[in-house]
Amino acid sequence: MNKYINYSKSNGIATITLQRSLAYNSLNHEMAIDFQRALDKAGAESDVRVVVITGTGKAFCAGQDLNEMVGPKAPSIKTVLTNNHDPIVRKIRSIKKPVIAAVNGVAAGAGAVFALACDLVIATESSSFIQAFSNIGLTPGSGSTHFLPRLVGIQKAMAILLLGEKISATEAERIGMIYKWVKDETYENEVHQLALHLSQLPAHSLMLTKMALNQSWSNDLENQISLENDFKCMAGESDDYHEGINAFFTKRKPQFNKHKTHYQDSTTQPLPPVRPLFPTKNKVDSNFSMVS
């Protein structure tokens, strides 16, 4: 994309790499805008099924470059949030494909929020997370107070944000803030294998599952059950579902994603007629059960 953002693509996996390592991948305006463009690109490209966000050097992202915030031409805090940080979080959340934060070092300030906005966070053992806004007289931003309580509970979130303490990767996994930590020496392979595995799963089903989980944060039980029913019917209409069922009965590995997944389709469109849950050409084993 530019000197600060690298965008690469392989085997259905788009990797967005923050590469301002001398500044611990802290964001200036130019870098933030190109980060947003990379997210738009990953979300729009139909051959991309998984997005990985990572950094170079010793940091994932150290948040805002404070050097940009001083001097007579410094932008206002509101300008930086509105134009630089908040759109990144919104774009990460709106991508209908699994988004992995591959945290390779410190994730601080807005950088920590970017990681927590992702669907899965995998971090090296030496990584750490810190949101020390209180240490410089600021308050959390870009959704920090939205994500943290939902991930770790209100008490732990309160402690993390009020005290500004560094959270190790091992502690972050223990309290449910991230998916998992891995040894530094196996990190790259673990990230690749995770992304590759996701890319081989049925993209349409993953998209609907992600959307359902995101909606669960604001839905009550009845609305969530209704949404799940709608999404399950939509998934039941997909070629991937029928491929999965046929593969089960013929005892072979399913070959998903042979047809284009319409990531931009609106889920508010009328649902198509629902086919039977099991293809009629297959005889169902009386001992077979499916956990829904």
C-alpha positions in Angstrom: 0.0 0.0 0.0 2.7 2.4 1.0 5.9 2.5 3.0 4.1 1.9 6.3 1.5 -0.7 5.3 2.2 -3.9 3.4 -0.7 -5.8 1.9 -0.1 -9.4 0.7 -2.4 -12.2 -0.4 -1.9 -16.0 -0.6 -4.2 -19.0 -0.4 -7.3 -16.9 0.4 -5.5 -15.1 3.2 -4.9 -11.4 3.1 -2.1 -10.1 5.5 -2.0 -6.5 6.5 1.4 -5.7 8.0 2.1 -2.5 9.9 5.7 -1.7 9.1 6.9 1.4 11.0 9.0 -0.7 13.3 11.4 2.2 14.3 8.4 3.9 15.9 6.9 0.6 17.3 4.3 0.8 14.5 2.7 3.8 16.1 0.2 5.5 13.8 0.6 8.8 12.1 -2.1 10.2 9.7 -0.7 8.8 6.5 -0.3 5.3 8.0 -3.8 5.3 9.5 -5.4 6.2 6.1 -3.5 3.5 4.3 -4.4 1.0 7.1 -8.1 1.9 6.4 -7.6 1.4 2.7 -6.0 -2.0 3.3 -9.0 -3.1 5.4 -11.4 -1.9 2.7 -9.4 -3.9 0.1 -9.4 -7.1 2.2 -13.1 -6.8 2.9 -14.0 -6.2 -0.8 -11.8 -8.9 -2.5 -13.9 -12.0 -3.1 -10.9 -14.3 -3.2 -10.0 -13.3 0.4 -11.5 -15.5 3.0 -9.4 -14.6 6.1 -7.7 -11.4 7.1 -4.5 -11.3 9.3 -3.3 -8.1 10.9 0.2 -8.0 12.3 3.2 -5.8 12.8 7.0 -5.8 12.2 9.7 -5.5 14.7 9.1 -5.6 18.5 5.5 -4.2 18.4 2.1 -5.0 17.0 1.1 -1.3 17.3 1.9 1.3 19.9 -1.1 3.4 19.2 -1.0 7.0 18.2 2.4 8.6 17.4 2.5 11.3 20.0 5.0 13.3 18.0 2.2 14.1 15.7 0.2 15.6 18.6 2.6 18.4 19.5 3.4 21.7 17.8 1.4 24.5 16.2 0.1 22.3 13.4 -0.9 19.4 15.6 -4.4 18.0 14.9 -7.1 18.0 17.6 -7.8 14.8 19.5 -11.2 14.7 18.0 -9.8 15.0 14.5 -7.4 12.1 15.2 -10.1 9.9 16.6 -12.7 10.7 14.0 -10.4 10.5 10.9 -7.7 8.0 12.0 -8.6 5.6 14.8 -12.3 5.1 14.9 -12.7 4.2 11.2 -10.1 1.4 11.7 -12.1 -0.2 14.5 -15.3 0.2 12.5 -13.8 -1.4 9.4 -12.3 -4.3 11.4 -15.7 -5.0 12.9 -17.6 -4.6 9.6 -15.5 -7.1 7.6 -17.6 -10.2 7.1 -14.6 -12.5 7.1 -12.7 -13.8 10.1 -10.1 -11.2 11.1 -7.1 -12.4 13.1 -4.8 -10.1 15.1 -1.4 -11.7 15.1 0.2 -9.8 18.0 4.0 -10.0 17.7 5.0 -7.6 20.6 3.5 -4.7 22.5 0.0 -3.6 21.7 -0.5 -0.3 23.4 -3.2 2.4 23.5 -5.3 2.4 20.3 -3.1 -0.5 19.1 -4.5 -2.7 21.8 -8.0 -1.7 20.8 -7.3 -2.6 17.2 -6.2 -6.1 18.4 -9.2 -6.6 20.6 -11.6 -5.5 17.8 -10.5 -8.5 15.8 -12.3 -11.8 15.9 -9.4 -13.9 17.1 -6.2 -12.6 18.8 -3.1 -14.9 18.9 0.0 -13.5 20.5 3.6 -14.4 21.1 4.5 -15.3 24.7 6.6 -12.2 24.9 3.8 -9.9 23.8 1.9 -7.5 26.1 -1.1 -5.3 26.1 -1.4 -1.9 27.8 -4.0 0.8 27.8 -2.3 3.4 30.0 -4.5 6.4 29.0 -4.8 7.4 32.6 -1.0 7.9 32.8 -1.1 10.8 30.4 -4.4 12.3 31.6 -6.6 10.8 28.8 -9.6 8.5 28.8 -9.9 5.3 26.7 -11.2 5.6 23.1 -12.1 3.9 19.9 -14.3 1.3 21.6 -12.0 0.3 24.4 -14.7 0.5 27.0 -17.0 -1.5 24.7 -14.7 -4.4 24.1 -12.9 -4.9 27.4 -15.9 -5.4 29.7 -17.4 -7.9 27.3 -14.2 -9.8 27.1 -13.0 -9.8 30.7 -15.9 -8.5 32.9 -16.4 -5.1 34.4 -14.2 -5.5 37.4 -11.1 -6.6 35.4 -11.8 -4.0 32.7 -12.0 -1.3 35.4 -8.7 -2.3 36.8 -7.0 -2.5 33.4 -8.1 0.9 32.3 -7.9 2.8 35.7 -4.5 1.4 36.7 -3.0 1.2 33.2 -1.1 -1.9 34.0 0.7 -4.0 31.4 -1.0 -7.3 30.7 1.2 -10.2 29.6 0.0 -12.5 26.8 -0.3 -15.4 29.2 -2.4 -13.3 31.6 -4.5 -12.0 28.6 -5.3 -15.6 27.6 -6.1 -16.6 31.2 -8.7 -13.8 31.7 -10.3 -14.3 28.2 -8.9 -11.1 26.6 -7.3 -13.0 23.7 -7.8 -16.4 22.0 -4.3 -17.8 23.0 -0.6 -17.2 23.3 2.1 -19.3 21.6 5.8 -19.6 21.9 7.7 -16.9 20.0 9.6 -19.5 18.0 6.4 -21.2 16.7 4.3 -18.0 16.4 4.6 -17.5 12.6 3.7 -21.2 11.9 0.8 -21.1 14.4 -0.7 -18.0 12.8 -0.3 -19.4 9.3 -2.0 -22.7 10.3 -4.8 -21.0 12.0 -5.5 -18.7 9.0 -5.2 -21.6 6.6 -7.6 -23.7 8.6 -10.2 -20.9 8.6 -9.7 -20.3 4.9 -10.7 -23.9 4.2 -13.9 -23.8 6.2 -17.2 -22.8 4.6 -16.9 -19.0 4.2 -20.7 -18.4 4.1 -21.2 -20.2 7.3 -18.3 -18.4 9.0 -19.7 -15.0 7.8 -23.2 -15.7 9.3 -21.7 -17.1 12.5 -19.6 -13.9 13.0 -22.6 -11.7 12.3 -24.7 -13.6 14.8 -22.1 -13.3 17.5 -21.7 -9.6 16.8 -25.5 -9.1 17.1 -25.6 -11.1 20.3 -23.9 -8.2 22.1 -27.1 -6.1 21.7 -29.9 -8.6 21.2 -32.1 -10.1 23.8 -32.6 -13.9 23.8 -35.8 -14.0 21.7 -34.3 -11.7 19.0 -31.1 -13.7 19.0 -32.9 -17.0 18.6 -34.9 -15.6 15.7 -31.7 -14.3 14.1 -30.0 -17.7 14.5 -33.0 -19.4 12.9 -32.8 -17.1 9.9 -29.1 -17.6 9.5 -29.3 -21.3 9.9 -31.9 -21.4 7.1 -29.7 -19.3 4.9 -26.7 -21.6 5.6 -28.9 -24.6 4.9 -29.5 -23.2 1.4 -25.8 -23.0 0.6 -23.8 -25.3 -1.6 -21.3 -25.7 1.2 -23.9 -27.1 3.5 -25.0 -29.8 1.0 -21.3 -30.5 0.3 -20.7 -31.0 4.0 -23.6 -33.4 4.4 -22.7 -35.4 1.3 -19.1 -35.6 2.5 -20.2 -36.8 5.9 -22.3 -39.7 4.4 -19.6 -40.6 1.8 -16.9 -40.5 4.4 -14.7 -38.0 2.6 -13.3 -34.6 3.4 -15.6 -31.8 2.3 -14.4 -29.4 -0.4 -15.9 -26.0 0.6 -15.9 -22.6 -1.1 -16.2 -23.8 -4.7 -18.8 -21.1 -5.3 -18.5 -17.4 -4.8 -19.5 -16.1 -1.3 -21.4 -12.8 -1.5 -19.8 -11.1 1.4 -21.6 -7.8 0.6 -25.1 -9.4 0.5 -27.6 -7.8 2.9 -29.0 -10.1 5.5 -32.2 -8.1 5.4 -33.1 -9.6 2.0 -36.0 -12.1 2.0 -34.8 -15.6 2.8 -34.9 -18.1 -0.1 -37.2 -21.2 0.1 -35.7 -23.7 2.6 -34.6 -27.0 1.3 -34.8 -30.1 3.5 -32.2 -30.2 6.2 -30.9 -33.5 4.8 -30.7 -34.1 1.0 -33.4 -36.6 0.1 -31.1 -38.7 -2.0 -29.1 -39.7 1.1 -30.4 -42.3 3.5 -30.0 -41.1 7.1 -28.4 -43.6 9.5 -30.9 -44.1 12.4 -28.0 -43.8 14.8 -26.9 -40.5 13.4 -27.5 -37.3 15.5 -26.5 -33.7 14.8 -25.8 -31.3 17.6 -27.2 -27.9 16.4 
